[in-house]
């Protein structure tokens, strides 16, 4: 796999005072914690199973 496209995310609209703690936690989980996890997971699994290719191959 050469490219990971992570297009997950969403916004909450309205006054901050009207949001529940769970709504904020869910949004932060999707927008801030999920992208690094999504980006690092394929690289760990593909590095162990895919032989190197391209001009940088040893």
N, C-alpha and C positions, 0 to 999 in steps of 0.2 A: 504494500500500500504506500503510495507516494504522497497522497493528500488526504487530510481529514477536514471536512467542512462541518463546522459546528454552528448551526443556525438556530439554536434553542434560545429562548428568552421570552419574557413578556413584561408588560408594564402594568402598574396599578394606577388607576386614575381616581382622583378625588382628594379630599383633605386628609392629611396625614393623621389627624386626630380620629378620623372615622375608620381607619384600618385596624384590623385585629392583629395581635401579635403573630398568630398563625399565618395570616396572609403575608406578612412581611418575611417571616421565616421561609415560607415556600418560595417567595420571589427571590430571596437571597440565595437559597439553595440552587435554584435553576440558573440564575444569572451570574453568580459569583463562584460557586463551588463546583458546579457540573462541568464547565468548559475545561478546566485543567485535567479533570478526571477523564473526560472524553478524549482529550488530546494525548494523554500519556498511555492509556490502556492499549490502543492498537500498536504503538511502538514497542511496548514490552512483549506482546505476543508475537508480532511479526519478526522481531529481531531474533527470537529463538527459533523460528521455523522457516524463515526465508533467507536463502543464500544471498550474499551481496551481488549487486549488479551495477552496471554503469561504469563510467571512466574512473571512478574512485575505488573500484574493486582491487583487492590485493592480489 
